[in-house]
């Protein structure tokens, strides 16, 4: 699969793998080992626990190794069992998400002791090893650069397609604070900002201002929505406050007051 993009006025292409983002990415050695262990364990009479922080693909991995298995949020299933709204004996295998949120883990696992569980958790559970014989710990994205690069390129491809933008922003600030979730958001924001037109910008501002007006914001307070980006762009465009004041046709004293108000300079 090739992506066209421009840099320095020249057209380039990137040859990237077709990545189906409903599959767990396992190019790195660590994730290959995790996927292999999960696939080997899925047919054994043991429970599997997938541990890792948000945005690492825990749900994708669980669904990939057991695609036709019913899925529940653990807390929701616990409530259904406690209220006798589900016959748990009908199930032989279940995927459970967020098992760390269970209120009474000991009683819950006793109720499900005859069911094979593939569970996900954002935290290590304080439960006995007999509940989960197989524990798979997912590393942060930044620790698996091979997987990170594939995921980056997939999100870039998706954002470019949706925005009809064929130019990659070379200055994307990749946010990995929440792994895949924040990474996708940072890429989409960057590429969509490059492609947004006047009509879209006005519509977005109108929606934001409408929301702010419901909070009784005044005209002076709402001016920040326009002044802050205007001043930031002017600071990037002009080297001095003198040139900024001249270009914006604003009094230099007024300009200094606004810069101090918003940026402390």
C-alpha positions, 0 to 999 in steps of 0.5 A, spaced: 500 500 500 502 506 497 501 513 500 502 519 496 505 525 500 509 532 499 515 534 502 519 540 500 515 541 494 516 534 491 512 528 491 514 522 495 511 515 496 511 511 503 510 503 502 506 501 508 503 494 510 496 493 510 494 494 517 487 492 519 486 495 526 481 490 529 487 486 529 493 485 535 499 488 532 505 484 533 511 485 529 516 486 536 519 480 539 515 482 545 508 482 542 510 476 538 511 472 544 505 474 547 501 473 541 504 466 541 503 464 548 496 467 548 494 462 542 498 456 545 494 457 551 487 458 548 485 451 547 488 449 554 483 448 560 486 455 564 484 462 564 488 467 561 489 474 564 492 480 559 494 486 563 496 493 561 495 500 561 490 503 556 491 503 549 495 497 548 490 493 544 488 488 550 481 487 547 484 486 540 488 481 543 483 477 547 478 478 541 483 475 536 485 469 540 478 467 541 473 471 536 467 467 537 466 468 544 461 472 548 464 479 551 462 482 557 464 488 562 466 484 568 462 489 573 456 489 568 456 481 568 457 481 576 451 485 577 447 481 572 449 474 576 448 478 583 441 480 580 439 473 577 438 476 570 443 471 567 444 464 567 452 463 567 451 456 567 450 456 559 457 459 558 463 455 557 468 461 555 467 468 556 471 474 555 471 479 560 474 486 560 476 490 566 476 485 571 480 489 576 473 493 577 470 487 580 467 488 587 467 481 590 472 478 586 473 471 590 465 470 590 465 472 582 471 467 580 467 462 584 461 462 580 465 462 574 470 457 576 467 452 570 468 457 565 474 459 561 476 466 562 480 471 557 480 477 561 483 484 561 485 488 566 489 495 567 492 493 573 495 487 576 490 483 580 491 481 588 488 474 587 490 467 587 494 464 581 489 459 581 484 464 577 489 465 572 494 460 570 497 465 564 498 472 565 500 476 559 503 483 560 503 488 555 509 493 554 507 501 553 508 502 545 514 506 546 517 500 548 515 496 542 518 501 536 516 496 531 509 496 533 509 503 534 511 505 527 506 500 524 500 503 528 503 510 526 503 509 519 496 506 519 493 512 523 496 517 518 493 513 512 486 513 516 486 520 517 489 522 510 483 518 507 478 521 512 480 528 511 482 528 503 489 530 505 495 528 501 500 532 505 503 529 511 505 534 517 512 533 518 511 536 525 506 531 528 507 531 536 506 524 537 502 523 544 504 516 547 501 518 554 495 513 553 499 509 548 494 508 542 488 512 544 492 518 545 497 517 539 491 516 534 488 523 537 494 527 536 495 524 529 488 526 527 488 532 530 495 534 526 492 532 519 485 535 520 488 541 522 492 541 516 486 540 512 481 544 515 478 550 511 474 557 513 467 554 513 469 548 518 473 553 522 467 557 523 462 552 524 467 549 530 468 556 533 460 557 533 459 550 536 465 552 541 462 559 543 455 557 543 457 552 549 461 557 552 455 562 552 451 557 556 456 558 561 455 565 561 461 567 558 462 575 556 464 578 550 471 580 553 472 573 556 470 570 549 475 574 545 480 569 548 478 564 543 480 569 537 486 573 540 490 567 543 491 563 536 492 570 533 498 572 537 501 565 537 501 565 530 504 572 530 509 571 534 511 565 530 511 570 523 514 576 526 521 576 530 519 582 534 513 586 538 514 592 533 513 588 527 507 584 530 504 591 532 505 594 525 502 588 522 496 587 526 495 595 526 495 595 534 498 599 539 505 597 542 503 598 549 496 594 548 500 589 544 505 588 550 499 588 555 495 582 551 502 578 551 503 579 558 495 577 560 496 571 556 503 568 556 506 572 561 511 576 557 
